[in-house]
């Protein structure tokens, strides 16, 4: 979901049982009617439950470990 805010968002924010992930953060200058410039941030936001986020991170970590193991094995074998 596309979001706008006057405050730069954290990339990861934990609120209660939810985890908010902000990505593609862009700073935009808006000129108001009185010629004042307002800085806003536009970004994509995805919301997960803590359980969903932990599961997702666990899967990514497992995949990363497999890649590292394969690299180390190839290095040991001189591949």
Phi, psi and omega in degrees: 000135179279132184231148173237143181209154175273355179244133178297126183282154170287149177297321177229130179224131179255124178232103180061241181263011182244150174238123180256129180245120178255134179218169180053047183284125181233131176272130183234136175262122178251131177266122181277172182301327180270018179068008172288147178257128178246133178268127174232160178242130178245135184201164174269138180230133176238137181247129176238157166284162179301319181298316178299317182294316179298317179298315180297315179295321179298317178297314180298319179296319179297316178297319180295317179299320179298318179295316180297316178300318181294320178297315180296318179297315178299321180294317179294328181272357180074026181273000000 
